[in-house]
Amino acid sequence: MNYAISYVSTVASGISENEIENLLKLTSSNNNQVKITGILLYSNGNFFQVLEGEKTMVTDLFEKIQQDKRHYNLIPIFKKEIEGQKFDTYENLFLSLDAAYNREELDYYKSHVEKLDPSIRNSVNYVLENFS
Ligand SMILES: Cc1cc2nc3c(=O)[nH]c(=O)nc-3n(C[C@H](O)[C@H](O)[C@H](O)COP(=O)(O)O)c2cc1C
């Protein structure tokens, strides 16, 4: 059974941009290894994450992420069963305040969202539009 979880959260105070970049690198390599796919976006003090994969793996990872002291105020957006896993890889993106600088990256990111499960794509696009 495949499952998808998405949430937004706020970065804890005292966490540097360097630490966030390291976290993004770690999540891509961890998730690609265990075949969890999705996206993690950091922008202006907030995280937005989508996790897709085998249900137990995704819920176990989410439990761990919820306990992580590097963020707080975690608000789930959806938790639902999905037909299949549509992402090939896990993608992370660090958006600076200067969105124009990251235009290309943001466009690439949006094209990645198009590969999401159709049942969650609209919610993800909605959040993305309002995120950056
Ligand atoms: C916003 C946020 C998102 C995270 N996303 C992931 C993730 O997708 N995959 C992952 O392995 N760890 C993620 N982590 C880190 C986990 O909370 C945890 O530190 C990491 O999995 C290492 O756990 P371990 O020490 O038990 O191996 C995230 C942390 C934060 C703050």
The ligand as an SDF file (V2000), in Angstrom:
LIG
                    3D

 31 33  0  0  0  0  0  0  0  0999 V2000
   11.8240   19.5680    8.0950 C   0  0  0  0  0  0  0  0  0  0  0  0
   12.5160   18.2350    8.2420 C   0  0  0  0  0  0  0  0  0  0  0  0
   12.3320   17.2630    7.2570 C   0  0  0  0  0  0  0  0  0  0  0  0
   12.9900   16.0440    7.3520 C   0  0  0  0  0  0  0  0  0  0  0  0
   12.7920   15.1180    6.3690 N   0  0  0  0  0  0  0  0  0  0  0  0
   13.4620   13.9580    6.4310 C   0  0  0  0  0  0  0  0  0  0  0  0
   13.3110   13.0030    5.3960 C   0  0  0  0  0  0  0  0  0  0  0  0
   12.5550   13.1910    4.4420 O   0  0  0  0  0  0  0  0  0  0  0  0
   14.0430   11.8650    5.4730 N   0  0  0  0  0  0  0  0  0  0  0  0
   14.8920   11.6060    6.5070 C   0  0  0  0  0  0  0  0  0  0  0  0
   15.5290   10.5540    6.5170 O   0  0  0  0  0  0  0  0  0  0  0  0
   15.0430   12.4850    7.5090 N   0  0  0  0  0  0  0  0  0  0  0  0
   14.3520   13.6510    7.4900 C   0  0  0  0  0  0  0  0  0  0  0  0
   14.5230   14.5610    8.5010 N   0  0  0  0  0  0  0  0  0  0  0  0
   15.4690   14.2490    9.5870 C   0  0  0  0  0  0  0  0  0  0  0  0
   14.8600   13.2860   10.5750 C   0  0  0  0  0  0  0  0  0  0  0  0
   14.0580   14.0020   11.5020 O   0  0  0  0  0  0  0  0  0  0  0  0
   16.0130   12.5400   11.3350 C   0  0  0  0  0  0  0  0  0  0  0  0
   16.8450   13.4670   11.9510 O   0  0  0  0  0  0  0  0  0  0  0  0
   16.8450   11.7110   10.3650 C   0  0  0  0  0  0  0  0  0  0  0  0
   15.9990   10.8450    9.6380 O   0  0  0  0  0  0  0  0  0  0  0  0
   17.9280   10.8890   11.0850 C   0  0  0  0  0  0  0  0  0  0  0  0
   17.3200   10.0310   11.9730 O   0  0  0  0  0  0  0  0  0  0  0  0
   18.1890    8.9220   12.7430 P   0  0  0  0  0  0  0  0  0  0  0  0
   19.2110    9.6830   13.5180 O   0  0  0  0  0  0  0  0  0  0  0  0
   17.1880    8.2110   13.6030 O   0  0  0  0  0  0  0  0  0  0  0  0
   18.7750    8.0590   11.6740 O   0  0  0  0  0  0  0  0  0  0  0  0
   13.8430   15.7850    8.4580 C   0  0  0  0  0  0  0  0  0  0  0  0
   13.9990   16.7700    9.4450 C   0  0  0  0  0  0  0  0  0  0  0  0
   13.3470   17.9740    9.3440 C   0  0  0  0  0  0  0  0  0  0  0  0
   13.5480   19.0240   10.4170 C   0  0  0  0  0  0  0  0  0  0  0  0
  1  2  1  0
  2  3  1  0
  2 30  2  0
  3  4  2  0
  4  5  1  0
  4 28  1  0
  5  6  2  0
  6  7  1  0
  6 13  1  0
  7  8  2  0
  7  9  1  0
  9 10  1  0
 10 11  2  0
 10 12  1  0
 12 13  2  0
 13 14  1  0
 14 15  1  0
 14 28  1  0
 15 16  1  0
 16 17  1  0
 16 18  1  0
 18 19  1  0
 18 20  1  0
 20 21  1  0
 20 22  1  0
 22 23  1  0
 23 24  1  0
 24 25  2  0
 24 26  1  0
 24 27  1  0
 28 29  2  0
 29 30  1  0
 30 31  1  0
M  END
$$$$
